[in-house]
Amino acid sequence: MIVYKNYPLSKILYYKIGGIARYVLKIENKEDLLGALDFVKKNKIQKILPVGLGSNLLMSENFFDGAILCFSKGESSGIKLIGENLIEAFASELLDDVIKFSFENNLVGLEWAGGLPSTVGGAVRGNVGAFGGEIKDVVNTVEIVKLLDEGYSLEELTREQLEFGYRDSFIKRSKDILVVSVTFQLQKASKEELEKAKETYFAKIAYRNKNHPSGFPSCGSVFKNITKKEEVDKMLSIWEDMSELVKEKWHNKASMGYVIRRLGFAGFRIGGAEVSKKHANYIVNVDGAKFADVISIIEKIKEKFFQTFGFSPELEVEIVS
Ligand SMILES: Cc1cc2nc3c(=O)[nH]c(=O)nc-3n(C[C@H](O)[C@H](O)[C@H](O)COP(=O)(O)OP(=O)(O)OC[C@H]3O[C@@H](n4cnc5c(N)ncnc54)[C@H](O)[C@@H]3O)c2cc1C
């Protein structure tokens, strides 16, 4: 485990926004993780925050008086085959590397996540999803560290115990759990099925490159799509013409990219942050954006959304101020 002192988080986080952290502890494997927890205990550190790629995190420029547990991809791979169709991966591994490893072993089931920037830990905690797929469908078990008043315990959670929901899980709701490793249960594929999965994987990457903003830092979708039936119905009572898109294109959800654009925000800018013209649910850091710039845009969108539909959309990005 490597310890960095007074380290700028803008260097780690995907958004390139953030302040200084008293400690950043670089974790590449289980030994590093347990070493980091000992370090935290020995130094009586009160505040810790796990971070993967930081691709879903917006942090303020305030001093972080604690330790960032920075799950980073190591030199040696933490992905292995542990059964016919079971892959185990350490939390810091990239989801993309798990997909590539699965293909090498004639396994499929994760190809919908092509191009999705995430560590394994971040992906399972937030139940990532794209193009109708969700990680919950291929998670078998998760090894966790439960932080206790004195020390910690290592436990295994089954899929049922993980209580997955839309961009949600038991781990996300419990503030004292860290993901250590995940076992994925995938499907054995024939040659044709494997080729088809690879095609899907590359098609998803191409779709993202074409339709999602690239070139500027972001944290992906800022708001969750609207999934509750009563909320979607409320929106449809105001924008009746959206009903075909909801049914035919968005799997009965309302796409926040579409909604934010229609509310007139595409290209809207405050300071160095801008609502992407390509995908309006992304707020991109176009020119040294500050935390306050992004927050101000979020507030403006929420206000207009509330005025229009009478309820507030939920945030997908996690904010640490
Ligand atoms: C360009 C772009 C496209 C995106 N597309 C999608 C998409 O299609 N679908 C989607 O669902 N998301 C998408 N996202 C959001 C993001 O990729 C996911 O939320 C991702 O899972 C975050 O993973 P991470 O490793 O970066 O986690 P981070 O952003 O570092 O952390 C996210 C949260 O997880 C916690 N965490 C991280 N590691 C651990 C761990 N080991 N144990 C416990 N908690 C942990 C952090 O404390 C934080 O609360 C996109 C983001 C970007 C920038």
The ligand as an SDF file (V2000), in Angstrom:
LIG
                    3D

 53 58  0  0  0  0  0  0  0  0999 V2000
  -18.4180    8.9130  -19.2580 C   0  0  0  0  0  0  0  0  0  0  0  0
  -19.1940    8.1850  -18.2070 C   0  0  0  0  0  0  0  0  0  0  0  0
  -20.1920    7.2730  -18.5730 C   0  0  0  0  0  0  0  0  0  0  0  0
  -20.9300    6.5920  -17.5910 C   0  0  0  0  0  0  0  0  0  0  0  0
  -21.8960    5.7140  -17.9840 N   0  0  0  0  0  0  0  0  0  0  0  0
  -22.6050    5.0510  -17.0430 C   0  0  0  0  0  0  0  0  0  0  0  0
  -23.6240    4.1190  -17.4240 C   0  0  0  0  0  0  0  0  0  0  0  0
  -23.8890    3.8870  -18.5900 O   0  0  0  0  0  0  0  0  0  0  0  0
  -24.2980    3.4650  -16.4490 N   0  0  0  0  0  0  0  0  0  0  0  0
  -24.0290    3.6700  -15.1130 C   0  0  0  0  0  0  0  0  0  0  0  0
  -24.6780    3.0240  -14.2660 O   0  0  0  0  0  0  0  0  0  0  0  0
  -23.0820    4.5530  -14.7260 N   0  0  0  0  0  0  0  0  0  0  0  0
  -22.3670    5.2410  -15.6530 C   0  0  0  0  0  0  0  0  0  0  0  0
  -21.4180    6.1420  -15.2640 N   0  0  0  0  0  0  0  0  0  0  0  0
  -21.1720    6.3650  -13.8400 C   0  0  0  0  0  0  0  0  0  0  0  0
  -19.9920    5.5430  -13.2970 C   0  0  0  0  0  0  0  0  0  0  0  0
  -19.2860    4.9510  -14.3440 O   0  0  0  0  0  0  0  0  0  0  0  0
  -20.4890    4.4250  -12.3830 C   0  0  0  0  0  0  0  0  0  0  0  0
  -21.2410    4.9420  -11.3250 O   0  0  0  0  0  0  0  0  0  0  0  0
  -19.3130    3.6090  -11.8210 C   0  0  0  0  0  0  0  0  0  0  0  0
  -19.7710    2.4150  -11.2600 O   0  0  0  0  0  0  0  0  0  0  0  0
  -18.5040    4.3380  -10.7770 C   0  0  0  0  0  0  0  0  0  0  0  0
  -17.4140    3.4920  -10.4820 O   0  0  0  0  0  0  0  0  0  0  0  0
  -16.0810    4.0570   -9.8640 P   0  0  0  0  0  0  0  0  0  0  0  0
  -15.1530    2.9380   -9.6710 O   0  0  0  0  0  0  0  0  0  0  0  0
  -15.5740    5.2130  -10.6530 O   0  0  0  0  0  0  0  0  0  0  0  0
  -16.6210    4.5790   -8.4620 O   0  0  0  0  0  0  0  0  0  0  0  0
  -16.3970    6.0010   -7.7980 P   0  0  0  0  0  0  0  0  0  0  0  0
  -17.0100    7.0510   -8.6380 O   0  0  0  0  0  0  0  0  0  0  0  0
  -14.9730    6.1550   -7.4210 O   0  0  0  0  0  0  0  0  0  0  0  0
  -17.2750    5.8220   -6.4920 O   0  0  0  0  0  0  0  0  0  0  0  0
  -18.6650    5.7550   -6.5520 C   0  0  0  0  0  0  0  0  0  0  0  0
  -19.2050    5.4110   -5.1620 C   0  0  0  0  0  0  0  0  0  0  0  0
  -18.8050    4.1070   -4.8170 O   0  0  0  0  0  0  0  0  0  0  0  0
  -18.0190    4.1000   -3.6310 C   0  0  0  0  0  0  0  0  0  0  0  0
  -16.9880    3.0690   -3.7750 N   0  0  0  0  0  0  0  0  0  0  0  0
  -16.0180    2.9950   -4.7230 C   0  0  0  0  0  0  0  0  0  0  0  0
  -15.3040    1.8560   -4.5580 N   0  0  0  0  0  0  0  0  0  0  0  0
  -15.8330    1.2040   -3.4810 C   0  0  0  0  0  0  0  0  0  0  0  0
  -15.5430   -0.0070   -2.7980 C   0  0  0  0  0  0  0  0  0  0  0  0
  -14.5580   -0.8220   -3.1670 N   0  0  0  0  0  0  0  0  0  0  0  0
  -16.3150   -0.3380   -1.7280 N   0  0  0  0  0  0  0  0  0  0  0  0
  -17.3410    0.4430   -1.3150 C   0  0  0  0  0  0  0  0  0  0  0  0
  -17.6530    1.6060   -1.9190 N   0  0  0  0  0  0  0  0  0  0  0  0
  -16.9150    1.9840   -2.9930 C   0  0  0  0  0  0  0  0  0  0  0  0
  -17.4870    5.5210   -3.4940 C   0  0  0  0  0  0  0  0  0  0  0  0
  -17.2410    5.8980   -2.1400 O   0  0  0  0  0  0  0  0  0  0  0  0
  -18.6410    6.3270   -4.0720 C   0  0  0  0  0  0  0  0  0  0  0  0
  -19.6250    6.5290   -3.0930 O   0  0  0  0  0  0  0  0  0  0  0  0
  -20.6610    6.8330  -16.2250 C   0  0  0  0  0  0  0  0  0  0  0  0
  -19.6390    7.7380  -15.8570 C   0  0  0  0  0  0  0  0  0  0  0  0
  -18.9170    8.3990  -16.8350 C   0  0  0  0  0  0  0  0  0  0  0  0
  -17.8390    9.3630  -16.4200 C   0  0  0  0  0  0  0  0  0  0  0  0
  1  2  1  0
  2  3  1  0
  2 52  2  0
  3  4  2  0
  4  5  1  0
  4 50  1  0
  5  6  2  0
  6  7  1  0
  6 13  1  0
  7  8  2  0
  7  9  1  0
  9 10  1  0
 10 11  2  0
 10 12  1  0
 12 13  2  0
 13 14  1  0
 14 15  1  0
 14 50  1  0
 15 16  1  0
 16 17  1  0
 16 18  1  0
 18 19  1  0
 18 20  1  0
 20 21  1  0
 20 22  1  0
 22 23  1  0
 23 24  1  0
 24 25  2  0
 24 26  1  0
 24 27  1  0
 27 28  1  0
 28 29  2  0
 28 30  1  0
 28 31  1  0
 31 32  1  0
 32 33  1  0
 33 34  1  0
 33 48  1  0
 34 35  1  0
 35 36  1  0
 35 46  1  0
 36 37  1  0
 36 45  1  0
 37 38  2  0
 38 39  1  0
 39 40  1  0
 39 45  2  0
 40 41  1  0
 40 42  2  0
 42 43  1  0
 43 44  2  0
 44 45  1  0
 46 47  1  0
 46 48  1  0
 48 49  1  0
 50 51  2  0
 51 52  1  0
 52 53  1  0
M  END
$$$$
